[in-house]
């Protein structure tokens, strides 16, 4: 018994030290959120923690300072600045099929990057370039950082604060670390958030996991007994999804997960129709992404959806019509996949986060257009081109799962 008590004392020593030290020092909201992510979301006890950050944008500096304030209290935290990371990825390549740099985008700087970097305060750095036919040359610092991360003990926690995206591996370093049993908290694309939205971003990180989990469980319990879900737009029209896949969530509850972590801010649940053709009706769209991943809030326009496909219309706004036509060009049709119930109260139409990856967390409903969906990708044949996943927001009035109304007056209804 004495041995067991000693072991438990050792396991929780660092956590107790962190709590008592921080509790004696007033924390600002952002520091409190960092502390909660580490201890409540990631379940920190005494694991190794590796914090990698850059200071290429004001928000990255602000967030990094808060993390350093929390992690400097630990004995087993490695804190390293990534100096002069390649900046940035050609983000438009994730939507724009005409991007000529798709195969080079990890290392190449284009004229688009130069203009974009000027706009969002990012400096430029010399990077190693290669042609499509040559072997990729890896920056020595990138190789060093990747080796440090992949050499961490299983169960370690990695925290990444990125003005854009470090791209330490050919795909996502988070997934590579997950395969090694290493947990990851990511913050990316911070350079795309302007200063007048910093408070909204900070508020979006406040710990609300308990609420998110309650909502996901409630939605799932209703959906498991319902044969349809109806989304009503502000003009009274309904878009109906017949039986839904099991509702999944990005709530910050990793208690049942092998891989802990993900991209913050969090606060979402999502699903899609079991049979993708069983989506029919009309809805109004009031927000969609531009090519640079900022959001366009517009006068609502109608989507007419038949058998899970969005029908063409001459009334689409020009920029949305461009996105629509890109999808048609490569996928032959515009399919509706994801039905997302977003839960985070910080972003809103009045207090937006103008980068689509953050704004989509707001309390609302969105659809994804295009055949691409990483979670449910195997539902379509491999021979189908699955290139696009474009999130659009409904001008929302109400949501019903079965006969139960779950959204009213801008908020989710629990119970």
Secondary structure, 3 states (H helix, E strand, C coil): CHHHHHHHHHHHHHHHHHHHHHHCCCCCHHHHHHHHHHHHHCCCCCCCEEEEECCCCHHHHHHHHHHHHHHCCCCCEEEEECCCCCCCCCHHHHCCCCCCCCCCCCCCCCHHHHHHHHHCCCCCCCCCCCCCCCCCCCCHHHHHHHHHHHCCCCCCEEEEECCCCCCCCCCCHHHHHHHCCCEEEEECCHHHCCHHHHHHHHHHCCCCHHHHHHHHHHHHHHHCCCCEEEEEECCCCEEEEECECCCEEECCCCCCCCCCEEECCCCEEEECECCCCCEEEEEEEEEEECCCCEEEEEEEEEEEEECCEECCCCCCCHHHHHHHHHHHHHHCCCEEEEEEEECECCCCCCCCCCEHHHHCCECEEEEEECCCCCCCHHHCCCCCCCCCCEEEEECEEEEEECCEEEEECCEECCC
